[in-house]
């Protein structure tokens, strides 16, 4: 492990998380915003559901870890919400079991460290026509529907309220315009760069408004080795111009 130690933000979930470090992805944007402030750690597993998450939870988040995350952003639900496969196999998880699984994930994370903060992301919407255009009959036996995603999203919102856990309703946030499918989704399921920007804005809104001490909002967190940067800024006006350009590139996320 390299040092100095920093707060750790873990992204835990299925393909929406695994793909978040792609160019323009929401995980990559967060990693950029939090550089010199926190380590953003990716634990994403495409195709997984909440059952799979529970099976490896103690390995991903060991109780005896030297450092526990300051924040875990958890996303499961899109695969759980797929229609059941005729064989009984596949990623579908019944709604009540899904809610119970998400509750178990929360309780385990909190039992490891009471100071770990948690944010749930609900299932984003799916665009059924786009899925068919992109994948053809691939999912015909275990289709996804936007209505089912809504049901799972609302169930997670209810659990979050019950457990006092922050929940971001991506199903609603990503349907804020008529052309939401082609704007926010790549294939009817996964997020485009524009969709990822919506996720980042929603995450930052929660972090800015949360009454958490210490704050995990990026603008409120200190830079690592800030005293070195102060010395560098004082050297020449040219240094100041370069550093201000670097800092200014992130100012769009301040509001």
Secondary structure, DSSP 8 states (H G I E B T S, - for coil): --SS--EEEEEEESHHHHGGGSTT-HHHHHHHHTTTTEEEEEEE-TT--HHHHHHHHHHHT-TT-SS--SEEEEE--TTTTS---TTS-SS---HHHHHHHHHHHHHHHHHH-TT-EEEEE------HHHHHHHHTTTTGGG---HHHHHHHHHHHHHHHHHHT-EEE-HHHHTTSSTTHHHHHBSSSSSB-HHHHHHHHHHHHHHHHHS--SS---GGGS--TTHHHHHHHHTT-HHHHHHHHHHHHTTGGG--
